[in-house]
Amino acid sequence: MFFNTQLRQHTITLSPNDTNSRRAEAWERLITSRKLGYFDLLKNLRPILAAGPHLINEVVDMLTDERLISQSLVLPFRFLSAVESLEKAPPHGALRVIAALSDALDLSLANVPDLGGRMLVALDASASMKGRSVKTGSLFAAVLAKAQGADVMLFSNEAKPVSVHGRDGALPLARWLQSQCAFEGTNFRDIFKRANGGYDRVVILSDTQGWTGRHAPTDAFVQWRQRHGGNPKVFSVDLSRHAPLHSPERQVYCMGGAPDQALEVMQSLDSNNRAPLSAVERSMLA
C-alpha cells in the first residue's frame, strides 16, 4: 500500500504595517532597556522615528540623559550629522528631537578636554569656506567658546572679533557665526594685527594653510609676539583635510582631520610637543 504525501509550504508575508510594528517594538525594547548605545541612537534617529513615532518621549529622554552622555564621552561634533539628517526631510517629531539634540550637545561640552588658560579662536570666513567646512568650523569655534571661554574672531579680507557672550546654546551660536561670515578673501596676517595679547594659545580654523607661500602670516605673528610678549602655541586646523600641512615655526602646529581628532591632538601637543611622534615611535616598536 502506497501513500502519496504532499508537504504544504506556508509563506508568510508581512504587510508594511506589520513590519513597522515589529521594528517599532524592537526599537522600543532597545531604548527602554537602555541596551542601545548612545552612538547607535544618534546614527539611527531617522529609522527610529519612522518606525515608531510614539517613541519620541523615550528618544528625547535618552538623548538628554546626562549620565549616558558622560559615560559615552561623546563630543559635541557628533551631533551635527544627526541634526542635518533630520532636517533634510523631517519625519514626524523631528523638531522636538532636534531641540533635544541641541540640549544634548550642550551637555556634551563637559566631555571637551580642558586646555586651561586664555584662548583665541580665529574662524576663516572666506569664500572658499562655504559648505561643510564653514559648518564644521563654526561649530568648532562655538564649542571652544562655550567649553573653554575662548574669544572668537572671524577673518576674511579683514579680521574682526565677535561677541558671543549671552547667546544660548552651542548649536545656535554656531549657526549665528556661520551667518556672520563675509565669504570674501583670506587674510591670515590680519588675525595677528587685530588680536590683543595675553593668550596662551591661538586656534585657527580654516580650509587652507597660512604658514607657507605668499600668504604666510609669519612676520605678523612674530611682530604680535614682540608687541605683547609671551610665546603662545598656535594650532592651525585644516578643515578641508586635503591641503598640504607645514609647520616652519616653533610653537606652531598644523593639523588636519575631524574636529574631535584635532581636539585630542591639541591636548597632547599642549602637554608634550613630541606626543604624536612618540606615539608613532611606540607603534613602530610594538
Contacts in CASP RR format, 6 or more apart in sequence:
PFRMAT RR
TARGET T0000
AUTHOR 0000-0000-0000
METHOD contacts of the structure
MODEL  1
MFFNTQLRQHTITLSPNDTNSRRAEAWERLITSRKLGYFDLLKNLRPILA
AGPHLINEVVDMLTDERLISQSLVLPFRFLSAVESLEKAPPHGALRVIAA
LSDALDLSLANVPDLGGRMLVALDASASMKGRSVKTGSLFAAVLAKAQGA
DVMLFSNEAKPVSVHGRDGALPLARWLQSQCAFEGTNFRDIFKRANGGYD
RVVILSDTQGWTGRHAPTDAFVQWRQRHGGNPKVFSVDLSRHAPLHSPER
QVYCMGGAPDQALEVMQSLDSNNRAPLSAVERSMLA
14 22 0 8 1.000
20 50 0 8 1.000
20 51 0 8 1.000
20 52 0 8 1.000
23 47 0 8 1.000
23 51 0 8 1.000
23 52 0 8 1.000
24 51 0 8 1.000
24 52 0 8 1.000
24 54 0 8 1.000
24 55 0 8 1.000
27 36 0 8 1.000
27 44 0 8 1.000
27 47 0 8 1.000
27 48 0 8 1.000
27 51 0 8 1.000
27 52 0 8 1.000
27 55 0 8 1.000
28 52 0 8 1.000
28 55 0 8 1.000
28 58 0 8 1.000
29 35 0 8 1.000
30 36 0 8 1.000
31 41 0 8 1.000
31 48 0 8 1.000
31 55 0 8 1.000
31 58 0 8 1.000
31 59 0 8 1.000
31 62 0 8 1.000
32 58 0 8 1.000
34 62 0 8 1.000
34 68 0 8 1.000
36 44 0 8 1.000
36 62 0 8 1.000
37 72 0 8 1.000
38 62 0 8 1.000
38 68 0 8 1.000
38 69 0 8 1.000
38 71 0 8 1.000
38 72 0 8 1.000
38 74 0 8 1.000
39 72 0 8 1.000
39 74 0 8 1.000
39 78 0 8 1.000
41 48 0 8 1.000
41 59 0 8 1.000
41 62 0 8 1.000
41 63 0 8 1.000
42 74 0 8 1.000
42 78 0 8 1.000
42 79 0 8 1.000
42 81 0 8 1.000
42 82 0 8 1.000
43 82 0 8 1.000
45 59 0 8 1.000
45 82 0 8 1.000
45 85 0 8 1.000
45 86 0 8 1.000
45 97 0 8 1.000
46 85 0 8 1.000
46 86 0 8 1.000
46 91 0 8 1.000
48 55 0 8 1.000
48 59 0 8 1.000
49 55 0 8 1.000
49 56 0 8 1.000
49 59 0 8 1.000
49 86 0 8 1.000
49 91 0 8 1.000
49 92 0 8 1.000
49 93 0 8 1.000
49 94 0 8 1.000
49 97 0 8 1.000
50 91 0 8 1.000
53 91 0 8 1.000
53 92 0 8 1.000
53 93 0 8 1.000
56 93 0 8 1.000
56 96 0 8 1.000
56 97 0 8 1.000
59 97 0 8 1.000
59 100 0 8 1.000
60 96 0 8 1.000
60 97 0 8 1.000
60 100 0 8 1.000
62 68 0 8 1.000
63 97 0 8 1.000
63 100 0 8 1.000
63 101 0 8 1.000
63 103 0 8 1.000
63 104 0 8 1.000
64 100 0 8 1.000
64 103 0 8 1.000
64 104 0 8 1.000
64 107 0 8 1.000
66 107 0 8 1.000
69 104 0 8 1.000
69 107 0 8 1.000
69 108 0 8 1.000
69 110 0 8 1.000
69 111 0 8 1.000
70 110 0 8 1.000
70 111 0 8 1.000
73 111 0 8 1.000
74 108 0 8 1.000
74 111 0 8 1.000
75 108 0 8 1.000
75 111 0 8 1.000
75 112 0 8 1.000
75 259 0 8 1.000
75 260 0 8 1.000
75 263 0 8 1.000
76 105 0 8 1.000
76 106 0 8 1.000
76 108 0 8 1.000
76 109 0 8 1.000
76 111 0 8 1.000
76 112 0 8 1.000
76 139 0 8 1.000
76 143 0 8 1.000
76 147 0 8 1.000
76 170 0 8 1.000
77 136 0 8 1.000
77 139 0 8 1.000
77 140 0 8 1.000
77 143 0 8 1.000
77 258 0 8 1.000
77 259 0 8 1.000
77 260 0 8 1.000
78 108 0 8 1.000
78 260 0 8 1.000
79 101 0 8 1.000
79 102 0 8 1.000
79 104 0 8 1.000
79 105 0 8 1.000
79 108 0 8 1.000
79 171 0 8 1.000
80 135 0 8 1.000
80 136 0 8 1.000
80 139 0 8 1.000
82 101 0 8 1.000
83 98 0 8 1.000
83 101 0 8 1.000
83 102 0 8 1.000
83 171 0 8 1.000
86 94 0 8 1.000
86 97 0 8 1.000
86 98 0 8 1.000
86 101 0 8 1.000
87 94 0 8 1.000
87 98 0 8 1.000
101 171 0 8 1.000
102 169 0 8 1.000
102 170 0 8 1.000
102 171 0 8 1.000
102 172 0 8 1.000
105 169 0 8 1.000
105 170 0 8 1.000
105 171 0 8 1.000
106 146 0 8 1.000
106 169 0 8 1.000
106 170 0 8 1.000
106 171 0 8 1.000
109 143 0 8 1.000
109 146 0 8 1.000
109 147 0 8 1.000
109 170 0 8 1.000
110 147 0 8 1.000
112 143 0 8 1.000
112 144 0 8 1.000
112 147 0 8 1.000
112 148 0 8 1.000
112 263 0 8 1.000
113 263 0 8 1.000
113 264 0 8 1.000
113 267 0 8 1.000
114 147 0 8 1.000
114 148 0 8 1.000
115 148 0 8 1.000
115 201 0 8 1.000
115 266 0 8 1.000
115 267 0 8 1.000
115 270 0 8 1.000
116 148 0 8 1.000
116 200 0 8 1.000
117 200 0 8 1.000
117 201 0 8 1.000
118 151 0 8 1.000
118 198 0 8 1.000
118 199 0 8 1.000
118 200 0 8 1.000
118 201 0 8 1.000
119 144 0 8 1.000
119 148 0 8 1.000
119 149 0 8 1.000
119 150 0 8 1.000
119 151 0 8 1.000
119 199 0 8 1.000
119 200 0 8 1.000
119 201 0 8 1.000
119 202 0 8 1.000
119 203 0 8 1.000
120 150 0 8 1.000
120 151 0 8 1.000
120 152 0 8 1.000
120 153 0 8 1.000
120 195 0 8 1.000
120 199 0 8 1.000
120 201 0 8 1.000
120 202 0 8 1.000
120 203 0 8 1.000
121 140 0 8 1.000
121 141 0 8 1.000
121 144 0 8 1.000
121 145 0 8 1.000
121 150 0 8 1.000
121 151 0 8 1.000
121 152 0 8 1.000
121 153 0 8 1.000
121 202 0 8 1.000
121 203 0 8 1.000
121 205 0 8 1.000
122 153 0 8 1.000
122 154 0 8 1.000
122 155 0 8 1.000
122 159 0 8 1.000
122 191 0 8 1.000
122 195 0 8 1.000
122 202 0 8 1.000
122 203 0 8 1.000
122 204 0 8 1.000
122 205 0 8 1.000
123 137 0 8 1.000
123 138 0 8 1.000
123 140 0 8 1.000
123 141 0 8 1.000
123 152 0 8 1.000
123 153 0 8 1.000
123 154 0 8 1.000
123 155 0 8 1.000
123 177 0 8 1.000
123 181 0 8 1.000
123 205 0 8 1.000
123 206 0 8 1.000
124 133 0 8 1.000
124 134 0 8 1.000
124 137 0 8 1.000
124 155 0 8 1.000
124 156 0 8 1.000
124 186 0 8 1.000
124 204 0 8 1.000
124 205 0 8 1.000
124 206 0 8 1.000
124 207 0 8 1.000
124 208 0 8 1.000
124 239 0 8 1.000
125 134 0 8 1.000
125 154 0 8 1.000
125 155 0 8 1.000
125 156 0 8 1.000
125 180 0 8 1.000
125 181 0 8 1.000
125 182 0 8 1.000
125 183 0 8 1.000
125 184 0 8 1.000
126 155 0 8 1.000
126 156 0 8 1.000
126 182 0 8 1.000
126 183 0 8 1.000
126 184 0 8 1.000
126 185 0 8 1.000
126 186 0 8 1.000
126 206 0 8 1.000
127 156 0 8 1.000
127 183 0 8 1.000
127 184 0 8 1.000
127 185 0 8 1.000
128 186 0 8 1.000
128 207 0 8 1.000
128 208 0 8 1.000
129 137 0 8 1.000
129 181 0 8 1.000
129 183 0 8 1.000
129 206 0 8 1.000
129 207 0 8 1.000
129 239 0 8 1.000
130 183 0 8 1.000
132 239 0 8 1.000
133 207 0 8 1.000
133 239 0 8 1.000
133 240 0 8 1.000
134 178 0 8 1.000
134 181 0 8 1.000
135 174 0 8 1.000
135 178 0 8 1.000
136 239 0 8 1.000
136 259 0 8 1.000
137 174 0 8 1.000
137 205 0 8 1.000
137 239 0 8 1.000
137 259 0 8 1.000
138 174 0 8 1.000
138 175 0 8 1.000
138 177 0 8 1.000
138 178 0 8 1.000
138 181 0 8 1.000
139 170 0 8 1.000
139 171 0 8 1.000
139 174 0 8 1.000
139 259 0 8 1.000
140 205 0 8 1.000
140 237 0 8 1.000
140 239 0 8 1.000
140 259 0 8 1.000
140 262 0 8 1.000
141 150 0 8 1.000
141 152 0 8 1.000
141 174 0 8 1.000
141 177 0 8 1.000
141 205 0 8 1.000
142 164 0 8 1.000
142 169 0 8 1.000
142 170 0 8 1.000
142 171 0 8 1.000
142 173 0 8 1.000
142 174 0 8 1.000
142 177 0 8 1.000
143 170 0 8 1.000
143 174 0 8 1.000
143 259 0 8 1.000
144 150 0 8 1.000
144 152 0 8 1.000
144 203 0 8 1.000
145 151 0 8 1.000
145 152 0 8 1.000
145 164 0 8 1.000
145 170 0 8 1.000
145 173 0 8 1.000
146 169 0 8 1.000
146 170 0 8 1.000
146 173 0 8 1.000
150 203 0 8 1.000
151 161 0 8 1.000
151 199 0 8 1.000
152 161 0 8 1.000
152 162 0 8 1.000
152 164 0 8 1.000
152 177 0 8 1.000
153 159 0 8 1.000
153 160 0 8 1.000
153 161 0 8 1.000
153 162 0 8 1.000
153 191 0 8 1.000
153 194 0 8 1.000
153 195 0 8 1.000
154 160 0 8 1.000
154 162 0 8 1.000
154 177 0 8 1.000
154 180 0 8 1.000
154 181 0 8 1.000
154 182 0 8 1.000
155 186 0 8 1.000
155 187 0 8 1.000
155 188 0 8 1.000
155 190 0 8 1.000
155 191 0 8 1.000
156 181 0 8 1.000
156 182 0 8 1.000
156 183 0 8 1.000
156 184 0 8 1.000
156 185 0 8 1.000
156 186 0 8 1.000
156 187 0 8 1.000
157 182 0 8 1.000
157 184 0 8 1.000
157 185 0 8 1.000
157 187 0 8 1.000
157 190 0 8 1.000
158 187 0 8 1.000
158 190 0 8 1.000
158 194 0 8 1.000
159 187 0 8 1.000
159 190 0 8 1.000
159 191 0 8 1.000
159 193 0 8 1.000
159 194 0 8 1.000
159 195 0 8 1.000
160 194 0 8 1.000
161 194 0 8 1.000
161 195 0 8 1.000
162 177 0 8 1.000
162 180 0 8 1.000
164 173 0 8 1.000
164 177 0 8 1.000
167 173 0 8 1.000
167 176 0 8 1.000
186 206 0 8 1.000
186 208 0 8 1.000
186 215 0 8 1.000
188 204 0 8 1.000
188 206 0 8 1.000
188 210 0 8 1.000
188 215 0 8 1.000
188 216 0 8 1.000
188 217 0 8 1.000
188 220 0 8 1.000
189 217 0 8 1.000
189 219 0 8 1.000
189 220 0 8 1.000
190 220 0 8 1.000
191 202 0 8 1.000
191 204 0 8 1.000
191 217 0 8 1.000
191 220 0 8 1.000
192 217 0 8 1.000
192 220 0 8 1.000
192 221 0 8 1.000
192 223 0 8 1.000
192 224 0 8 1.000
193 220 0 8 1.000
193 224 0 8 1.000
195 202 0 8 1.000
195 224 0 8 1.000
196 228 0 8 1.000
197 224 0 8 1.000
197 227 0 8 1.000
197 228 0 8 1.000
197 229 0 8 1.000
198 228 0 8 1.000
198 229 0 8 1.000
198 230 0 8 1.000
198 232 0 8 1.000
199 232 0 8 1.000
200 232 0 8 1.000
200 233 0 8 1.000
201 232 0 8 1.000
201 233 0 8 1.000
201 234 0 8 1.000
201 235 0 8 1.000
201 266 0 8 1.000
201 270 0 8 1.000
202 232 0 8 1.000
202 233 0 8 1.000
202 234 0 8 1.000
202 235 0 8 1.000
203 234 0 8 1.000
203 235 0 8 1.000
203 237 0 8 1.000
203 266 0 8 1.000
204 210 0 8 1.000
204 234 0 8 1.000
204 235 0 8 1.000
204 236 0 8 1.000
204 237 0 8 1.000
205 237 0 8 1.000
205 239 0 8 1.000
206 236 0 8 1.000
206 237 0 8 1.000
206 238 0 8 1.000
206 239 0 8 1.000
207 238 0 8 1.000
207 239 0 8 1.000
207 240 0 8 1.000
207 243 0 8 1.000
208 215 0 8 1.000
208 238 0 8 1.000
208 240 0 8 1.000
208 243 0 8 1.000
209 236 0 8 1.000
209 238 0 8 1.000
209 243 0 8 1.000
209 244 0 8 1.000
209 245 0 8 1.000
209 246 0 8 1.000
209 254 0 8 1.000
210 216 0 8 1.000
210 217 0 8 1.000
210 236 0 8 1.000
211 217 0 8 1.000
211 218 0 8 1.000
211 236 0 8 1.000
211 246 0 8 1.000
211 247 0 8 1.000
211 248 0 8 1.000
211 249 0 8 1.000
211 252 0 8 1.000
211 254 0 8 1.000
212 244 0 8 1.000
212 246 0 8 1.000
212 248 0 8 1.000
216 248 0 8 1.000
218 248 0 8 1.000
218 249 0 8 1.000
221 234 0 8 1.000
221 249 0 8 1.000
221 252 0 8 1.000
225 231 0 8 1.000
225 232 0 8 1.000
231 251 0 8 1.000
232 251 0 8 1.000
233 251 0 8 1.000
233 252 0 8 1.000
233 253 0 8 1.000
233 269 0 8 1.000
233 270 0 8 1.000
234 249 0 8 1.000
234 251 0 8 1.000
234 252 0 8 1.000
234 253 0 8 1.000
235 253 0 8 1.000
235 255 0 8 1.000
235 262 0 8 1.000
235 266 0 8 1.000
235 269 0 8 1.000
236 252 0 8 1.000
236 253 0 8 1.000
236 254 0 8 1.000
236 255 0 8 1.000
237 255 0 8 1.000
237 256 0 8 1.000
237 257 0 8 1.000
237 259 0 8 1.000
237 262 0 8 1.000
238 245 0 8 1.000
238 254 0 8 1.000
238 255 0 8 1.000
238 256 0 8 1.000
238 257 0 8 1.000
239 256 0 8 1.000
241 256 0 8 1.000
241 257 0 8 1.000
245 254 0 8 1.000
245 255 0 8 1.000
245 256 0 8 1.000
246 254 0 8 1.000
247 253 0 8 1.000
247 254 0 8 1.000
251 273 0 8 1.000
253 265 0 8 1.000
253 266 0 8 1.000
253 269 0 8 1.000
253 273 0 8 1.000
255 262 0 8 1.000
255 265 0 8 1.000
255 266 0 8 1.000
256 262 0 8 1.000
265 275 0 8 1.000
265 276 0 8 1.000
268 275 0 8 1.000
268 276 0 8 1.000
268 279 0 8 1.000
269 275 0 8 1.000
269 276 0 8 1.000
272 278 0 8 1.000
END
